[in-house]
Amino acid sequence: DTAVSQTPKYLVTQMGNDKSIKCEQNLGHDTMYWYKQDSKKFLKIMFSYNNKELIINETVPNRFSPKSPDKAHLNLHINSLELGDSAVYFCASSNGGPLYEQYFGPGTRLTVT
Amino acid sequence: GQQVMQIPQYQHVQEGEDFTTYCNSSTTLSNIQWYKQRPGGHPVFLIQLVKSGEVKKQKRLTFQFGEAKKNSSLHITATQTTDVGTYFCAGSYSGGGADGLTFGKGTHLIIQP
């Protein structure tokens, strides 16, 4: 029974397109995150949602927008995709703030051509 | 913004040798977590350190948190091929719900049999 799931696992698309990545957690956690991991494996937080409220919004382009329909889901929508958006995107969840371990999803490898 | 520096970026060892990765922050941390990411996988939580000078062990892995809570290390004794992967430290500066984890850039452990 997967704790944190993401779809799709792979996403290949062209520049200028709009795409979404879905994330679901069945752990009952109240905080969910989106991370971007570049080709050098640097892991950078993009967004954090706690009880459907955005509590961290790092300096990411406003082409990226997180959407949380309920506590168990945090989707990532990306407009006007650019080559530099190519990366692996990880969703994660935790039972609170940074004093709690984070459970990561399997990742979505996004390739923009 | 606040940064957690992690060294080395890459470490090649012969199987059976020891391995250590270090993390350092210029500002006092509230807590530090360690994650392991296998090649092609997602980060998996290993441990959390909260107290000044704390030392925790998991089989061949030893984790330390500095007295000033500004540095941490992970030491693996007698590495095995299953230890291959990238090890990340992740620190928090407030511990509160409005803060997130700042990840180090990771240390890639490469083991030669």
Interface residues (C-beta under 8 A of the other chain):
Chain A: T31 Y33 K40 K41 F42 L43 K44 I45 S48 N50 I55 I56 F90 A92 G96 G97 P98 L99 E101 Q102 Y103 F104 G105 P106 G107
Chain B: S30 N31 Q33 Y35 Q37 G41 H42 P43 V44 F45 Q48 V50 T86 F88 A90 S92 S94 G95 G96 G97 A98 D99 G100 L101 T102 F103 K105 G106 H108
